[in-house]
């Protein structure tokens, strides 16, 4: 009986819960995509995503880019400083509000940004290669359902 009391809590402790598995998968996915982006384009995943979002607009504020990437303004400041030092973006002061920086791509930045989606699709294929097509479809459906729930939960309740 003592063994049952000791092994049940230990088994629960050793068996990762869903959240732990999701967070562990996120770390591994980001690590894999970072390595791929660095090897192919010489930029990290975050930097590549920033270039991709900037390519969709002519110019963008640091605040808008931070919102799209889900990170802080200080993180965006470091990221854009690095991208500017590599001649991938230009940071200009907004003529109407000198406190605001406007970001835009250089030709080199645009060239990389155009390749980012294909690189990420190839990375996704490599990451999910072990899953049969039906399991990929199930995973995608589950993730969509979770995101829809987050969207519903974030709506103001009147």
Beta strands, then each sheet from edge to edge (+ up, - down):
strand 1: 60-61
strand 2: 89-93
strand 3: 101-105
sheet 1: 1+ 3- 2+
end
